Amino acid sequence: MDPRIERAKAIIRTESAAVLQVAGRIGDDFLATAEAILGLSGRVVTAGMGKAGIIAQKLSATLASTGTPSIFLHPAEAIHGDLGRVACGDLLLALSKSGETEEVLRLLAPVKAAGVTVVAMTQSRESTLGRHADLVLELGPITEAGDLALAPTASTTAMLALGDALSLIVQEGRDFGPEDFARYHPGGDLGRKLMKVGELMRTGERNPQVLAGAGLLEAIGVMTRTPGRPGATSVVDADGRLVGFFTDGDLRRLLEHGRAAEISNLRIDDVMTRGPRSVEPDMFALEALGRMHQLSVDQLPVVDGSGRLSGLLDVQDLIDLRIG
């Protein structure tokens, strides 16, 4: 076996051990940090230099995507004006393995003077950063992976895991669910699957409708003129309540049954589907797609809780957005 394989396994075992060590150190300061974040009126500001700074950026992004407003502050830029991004009501989460990173330490006096809570993620609470922080997420002594044990590896892996744990515990405290997650990830697969019908339905001039009692030719004209030509129209009463639905398929069946000569004399009420199936704006789009497949239809009218027409859901819109 190539000896590099064993060395690679050893590196992973070293990093795994660092993560397990950090798990064993989670305690009161971790819970106090989570509670402090949940009670913030401002944002979590993460900061770190070098590789720790990259982890701080990832932590900030994870917090933001799980319901906690957060920004990353580069310590070197902070002391040249970017400290203006930090204000009373914020919380500074500073990452430094040694707890002696000069650029990070220079942040402490001005942010504490502004009334900002400081949380340190560092190897020891006895470090300079640890001693001056209000709360400490202590990593414990960590030996970096590899023969030289110099490059930040095990320590940044431990920081990453601890940051994820903090973010997700805070998320639980916010009762943050899949729908909230989807709102912050509208371009992702989950975001698409959790979109609501109300976000996708066609409204306004793209939502064809005619009043009950209208002529069939008028209804056909509306279907033809509607942008996108969905090939259907809803039929509503004087109060806007859905009473019927008419599609290109219905028109085709009329022609197939030899009723072409009657079209100019027919009313939409004579040929529409009465009491049509419909969906509600707050239904998940994926669920609505399933209903369309079940009914073998390409369009469904959308109605509110009072039965009033809200829009039209067209299967092509769902396909275009890769729903399902």
C-alpha positions as CSV (number, residue, x, y, z in Angstrom):
1,M,0.0,0.0,0.0
2,D,1.2,3.5,-0.8
3,P,2.4,5.0,2.5
4,R,0.7,8.3,1.6
5,I,-2.7,6.6,2.1
6,E,-1.8,5.8,5.8
7,R,-0.5,9.4,6.3
8,A,-3.7,10.8,4.8
9,K,-5.8,8.6,7.2
10,A,-3.6,9.8,10.1
11,I,-4.3,13.4,9.2
12,I,-8.1,12.8,9.2
13,R,-7.8,11.0,12.5
14,T,-6.0,13.9,14.0
15,E,-8.7,16.3,12.8
16,S,-11.4,14.0,14.0
17,A,-9.8,13.9,17.5
18,A,-9.7,17.7,17.6
19,V,-13.5,17.9,16.9
20,L,-14.3,15.3,19.5
21,Q,-12.1,17.2,22.0
22,V,-14.1,20.4,21.3
23,A,-17.4,18.5,21.7
24,G,-16.3,17.5,25.2
25,R,-15.7,21.1,26.2
26,I,-19.1,22.5,25.3
27,G,-20.6,24.0,28.5
28,D,-22.0,27.0,30.2
29,D,-20.3,29.6,28.0
30,F,-21.6,27.9,24.9
31,L,-25.2,28.1,26.2
32,A,-24.6,31.7,27.3
33,T,-23.3,32.6,23.9
34,A,-26.4,31.0,22.2
35,E,-28.7,32.9,24.5
36,A,-26.8,36.2,23.9
37,I,-27.2,35.8,20.2
38,L,-30.9,35.0,20.5
39,G,-31.4,38.2,22.5
40,L,-29.4,40.5,20.2
41,S,-31.0,43.6,18.8
42,G,-28.1,43.9,16.3
43,R,-25.9,41.4,14.4
44,V,-23.3,38.8,15.1
45,V,-20.0,40.2,13.8
46,T,-17.4,37.5,13.2
47,A,-13.7,38.3,12.9
48,G,-10.5,36.4,12.4
49,M,-7.2,36.5,10.5
50,G,-5.8,34.1,8.0
51,K,-7.3,30.6,8.0
52,A,-9.3,31.5,11.1
53,G,-10.7,34.4,9.2
54,I,-11.9,32.1,6.5
55,I,-13.7,30.0,9.1
56,A,-15.2,33.2,10.5
57,Q,-16.6,34.1,7.1
58,K,-18.2,30.7,6.8
59,L,-19.6,30.9,10.3
60,S,-21.1,34.3,9.5
61,A,-22.7,32.9,6.3
62,T,-24.1,29.9,8.2
63,L,-25.6,32.2,10.9
64,A,-27.2,34.5,8.2
65,S,-28.7,31.6,6.3
66,T,-30.3,30.1,9.5
67,G,-32.0,33.3,10.7
68,T,-29.3,35.3,12.5
69,P,-28.2,38.6,10.9
70,S,-24.4,38.5,10.6
71,I,-21.4,40.1,8.9
72,F,-17.7,39.3,8.7
73,L,-15.3,42.0,9.8
74,H,-11.7,41.8,8.6
75,P,-9.6,42.8,11.6
76,A,-7.0,44.6,9.5
77,E,-9.6,46.6,7.7
78,A,-11.5,47.3,11.0
79,I,-8.7,49.4,12.4
80,H,-8.7,51.5,9.3
81,G,-12.3,52.5,9.4
82,D,-14.4,49.4,9.2
83,L,-15.1,49.4,12.9
84,G,-17.9,51.7,12.0
85,R,-19.8,48.5,11.0
86,V,-20.0,47.5,14.7
87,A,-22.5,49.1,17.0
88,C,-24.0,48.7,20.4
89,G,-26.4,45.8,20.3
90,D,-24.0,43.7,18.2
91,L,-22.0,40.8,19.4
92,L,-18.3,40.2,18.3
93,L,-17.3,36.6,17.8
94,A,-13.5,36.6,17.5
95,L,-11.6,33.6,16.2
96,S,-8.0,33.0,17.0
97,K,-6.3,29.7,17.8
98,S,-3.6,31.2,19.9
99,G,-5.7,34.1,21.3
100,E,-2.7,36.3,20.6
101,T,-3.4,37.5,17.1
102,E,-2.4,41.2,17.1
103,E,-5.0,42.4,14.6
104,V,-7.8,40.7,16.5
105,L,-6.6,41.9,19.9
106,R,-6.7,45.5,18.6
107,L,-10.4,45.2,18.1
108,L,-11.2,44.5,21.7
109,A,-10.8,48.0,23.3
110,P,-12.9,49.9,20.8
111,V,-15.7,47.4,20.5
112,K,-16.0,46.9,24.3
113,A,-16.0,50.7,24.7
114,A,-19.1,50.7,22.4
115,G,-20.9,48.2,24.6
116,V,-20.5,45.3,22.3
117,T,-20.4,41.8,23.9
118,V,-17.2,39.9,22.9
119,V,-17.1,36.1,22.5
120,A,-13.7,34.5,21.9
121,M,-13.3,31.2,20.1
122,T,-9.7,30.3,21.1
123,Q,-7.5,27.5,22.4
124,S,-7.4,28.8,26.0
125,R,-9.4,31.2,28.2
126,E,-6.0,32.2,29.7
127,S,-4.9,33.7,26.4
128,T,-5.0,37.5,26.0
129,L,-8.2,37.2,23.9
130,G,-9.7,34.8,26.3
131,R,-9.0,37.0,29.4
132,H,-10.6,40.1,27.7
133,A,-13.6,38.3,26.3
134,D,-17.0,38.3,28.0
135,L,-17.5,34.6,27.0
136,V,-15.1,32.0,25.8
137,L,-15.7,29.0,23.5
138,E,-12.5,27.1,24.5
139,L,-11.0,24.7,22.0
140,G,-8.4,23.3,24.3
141,P,-4.8,22.5,23.2
142,I,-4.8,21.3,19.6
143,T,-1.9,19.8,17.6
144,E,-2.2,20.5,13.9
145,A,-2.2,17.6,11.5
146,G,0.7,16.5,9.3
147,D,4.4,15.8,9.9
148,L,5.2,19.5,10.4
149,A,2.1,20.3,12.4
150,L,2.4,23.9,11.3
151,A,-0.4,24.7,8.9
152,P,-3.8,25.5,10.5
153,T,-5.7,22.2,9.9
154,A,-7.1,20.5,13.0
155,S,-7.7,23.8,14.7
156,T,-9.7,25.3,11.9
157,T,-11.7,22.0,11.5
158,A,-12.5,22.2,15.2
159,M,-13.5,25.9,14.8
160,L,-15.7,25.0,11.9
161,A,-17.5,22.2,13.8
162,L,-18.0,24.4,16.9
163,G,-19.3,27.3,14.8
164,D,-21.8,25.0,13.1
165,A,-22.9,23.7,16.5
166,L,-23.5,27.2,17.7
167,S,-25.3,28.3,14.5
168,L,-27.7,25.3,14.6
169,I,-28.4,25.5,18.3
170,V,-29.3,29.2,17.8
171,Q,-31.5,28.1,14.8
172,E,-33.4,25.8,17.1
173,G,-33.9,28.6,19.5
174,R,-35.6,30.6,16.8
175,D,-37.9,27.8,15.8
176,F,-36.5,28.2,12.3
177,G,-38.0,25.7,10.0
178,P,-37.7,24.5,6.3
179,E,-39.9,27.4,5.0
180,D,-37.7,30.0,6.7
181,F,-34.6,28.2,5.3
182,A,-36.1,28.3,1.8
183,R,-36.8,32.0,2.1
184,Y,-33.0,32.6,2.5
185,H,-32.2,30.0,-0.2
186,P,-34.6,30.8,-3.0
187,G,-32.2,29.6,-5.7
188,G,-31.5,26.3,-4.1
189,D,-33.3,23.0,-4.6
190,L,-35.0,23.1,-1.3
191,G,-36.1,26.7,-1.9
192,R,-37.7,25.7,-5.2
193,K,-39.5,22.7,-3.6
194,L,-40.8,24.8,-0.8
195,M,-42.1,27.6,-3.0
196,K,-45.8,28.4,-2.6
197,V,-48.4,28.5,-5.3
198,G,-48.9,32.2,-4.5
199,E,-45.3,32.9,-5.6
200,L,-45.7,31.2,-9.0
201,M,-49.3,31.8,-10.0
202,R,-50.2,34.0,-12.9
203,T,-52.0,37.2,-11.9
204,G,-53.3,40.4,-13.4
205,E,-53.4,40.4,-17.2
206,R,-51.8,36.9,-17.2
207,N,-54.7,35.5,-15.3
208,P,-57.5,35.0,-17.9
209,Q,-61.1,35.2,-16.6
210,V,-64.6,36.0,-17.8
211,L,-67.9,36.7,-16.0
212,A,-70.5,34.0,-15.9
213,G,-73.0,34.5,-18.7
214,A,-70.4,35.7,-21.1
215,G,-70.4,34.4,-24.7
216,L,-68.2,31.5,-25.6
217,L,-66.6,33.6,-28.3
218,E,-65.7,36.2,-25.7
219,A,-64.1,33.5,-23.5
220,I,-62.1,32.2,-26.5
221,G,-61.0,35.8,-27.3
222,V,-59.8,36.2,-23.7
223,M,-57.8,32.9,-23.8
224,T,-56.2,34.0,-27.1
225,R,-55.2,37.5,-26.0
226,T,-53.9,36.5,-22.6
227,P,-50.0,36.9,-22.5
228,G,-48.5,33.5,-22.6
229,R,-51.7,31.9,-23.9
230,P,-52.2,29.4,-21.1
231,G,-55.1,27.8,-23.0
232,A,-57.7,28.2,-20.3
233,T,-59.9,30.7,-18.6
234,S,-61.6,30.9,-15.2
235,V,-65.2,31.9,-15.0
236,V,-66.2,34.0,-12.0
237,D,-69.4,35.5,-10.6
238,A,-70.1,39.2,-9.9
239,D,-68.2,38.8,-6.6
240,G,-65.1,37.3,-8.2
241,R,-65.8,33.8,-6.9
242,L,-64.8,30.9,-9.1
243,V,-67.8,29.1,-10.6
244,G,-66.3,27.4,-13.7
245,F,-63.2,26.6,-15.8
246,F,-62.8,26.3,-19.6
247,T,-59.8,25.0,-21.5
248,D,-58.6,24.4,-25.1
249,G,-59.4,20.7,-24.5
250,D,-63.0,21.6,-23.8
251,L,-63.2,23.6,-27.1
252,R,-61.6,20.7,-29.0
253,R,-64.2,18.3,-27.7
254,L,-67.0,20.7,-28.8
255,L,-65.6,20.7,-32.3
256,E,-65.1,16.9,-32.3
257,H,-68.8,16.5,-31.4
258,G,-69.9,18.6,-34.4
259,R,-70.9,21.7,-32.5
260,A,-68.8,24.2,-34.4
261,A,-71.9,25.9,-35.8
262,E,-73.2,26.5,-32.3
263,I,-70.1,28.3,-30.9
264,S,-71.3,31.8,-31.7
265,N,-74.6,31.2,-29.8
266,L,-73.2,29.3,-26.8
267,R,-72.6,30.9,-23.4
268,I,-69.6,30.0,-21.3
269,D,-72.0,28.6,-18.7
270,D,-73.2,26.0,-21.2
271,V,-69.8,24.4,-21.7
272,M,-67.6,25.2,-18.8
273,T,-66.6,22.7,-16.1
274,R,-68.7,23.7,-13.0
275,G,-67.2,23.5,-9.5
276,P,-63.7,23.0,-10.9
277,R,-60.8,21.7,-8.9
278,S,-58.5,24.5,-7.6
279,V,-55.6,25.1,-5.4
280,E,-54.8,27.7,-2.7
281,P,-52.0,30.4,-2.7
282,D,-50.4,28.9,0.4
283,M,-50.2,25.4,-1.0
284,F,-46.7,24.1,-1.7
285,A,-46.0,24.2,-5.4
286,L,-44.7,20.7,-5.3
287,E,-48.0,19.5,-3.8
288,A,-49.9,21.4,-6.5
289,L,-47.8,19.7,-9.2
290,G,-48.7,16.4,-7.7
291,R,-52.4,17.3,-7.9
292,M,-52.0,18.3,-11.5
293,H,-50.5,15.0,-12.3
294,Q,-53.2,13.2,-10.5
295,L,-55.9,15.1,-12.4
296,S,-54.0,15.0,-15.7
297,V,-54.4,18.7,-16.2
298,D,-52.0,21.5,-17.2
299,Q,-53.7,24.4,-15.4
300,L,-55.5,24.9,-12.2
301,P,-57.3,28.1,-11.0
302,V,-56.0,29.5,-7.7
303,V,-58.6,30.7,-5.1
304,D,-58.4,32.3,-1.7
305,G,-60.2,31.2,1.4
306,S,-63.5,32.8,0.3
307,G,-63.4,31.1,-3.1
308,R,-62.4,34.2,-4.9
309,L,-60.1,33.9,-7.9
310,S,-56.5,34.8,-7.1
311,G,-54.6,33.5,-10.1
312,L,-53.8,30.7,-12.5
313,L,-51.2,28.0,-12.0
314,D,-49.7,26.6,-15.2
315,V,-47.7,23.5,-15.3
316,Q,-45.2,25.1,-17.6
317,D,-44.2,27.6,-15.0
318,L,-43.5,24.7,-12.6
319,I,-41.4,22.9,-15.2
320,D,-39.4,26.1,-16.0
321,L,-38.5,26.4,-12.3
322,R,-37.7,22.7,-12.1
323,I,-40.3,22.2,-9.4
324,G,-40.4,18.5,-8.8
